Amino acid sequence: MSSSNVEKLLFAGGKDKALRAKYNKIETKEEFIEAAKADGYDFTIPELDAVLKEEALDFESSGNPRTRQIWLR
């Protein structure tokens, strides 16, 4: 578990539209973490929150289709 796995996922989502779409549909942080673990990104909610805070990003999603402004490039 580590913050580096959070960053790896956020960069991967920034590059991969399909991955980004998959995670944008997820409702809760708990479900987000479960999906990330299934995809090989092992981290906790506090680690996710720490990276989001450090990058000044918000987990909330909006729009149709849903999107999050968390993806790094």
Secondary structure as the mmCIF struct_conf table of DSSP 4:
data_model
#
loop_
_struct_conf.conf_type_id
_struct_conf.id
_struct_conf.beg_label_comp_id
_struct_conf.beg_label_asym_id
_struct_conf.beg_label_seq_id
_struct_conf.end_label_comp_id
_struct_conf.end_label_asym_id
_struct_conf.end_label_seq_id
HELX_RH_AL_P HELX_RH_AL_P1 SER A 3 LYS A 15
HELX_RH_AL_P HELX_RH_AL_P2 LYS A 17 ASN A 24
TURN_TY1_P TURN_TY1_P1 LYS A 25 LYS A 25
BEND BEND1 THR A 28 THR A 28
HELX_RH_AL_P HELX_RH_AL_P3 LYS A 29 ALA A 38
TURN_TY1_P TURN_TY1_P2 ASP A 39 GLY A 40
HELX_RH_AL_P HELX_RH_AL_P4 ILE A 45 GLU A 54
TURN_TY1_P TURN_TY1_P3 GLU A 55 ALA A 56
STRN STRN1 SER A 61 SER A 62
TURN_TY1_P TURN_TY1_P4 GLY A 63 ARG A 66
STRN STRN2 THR A 67 ARG A 68
BEND BEND2 GLN A 69 GLN A 69
#
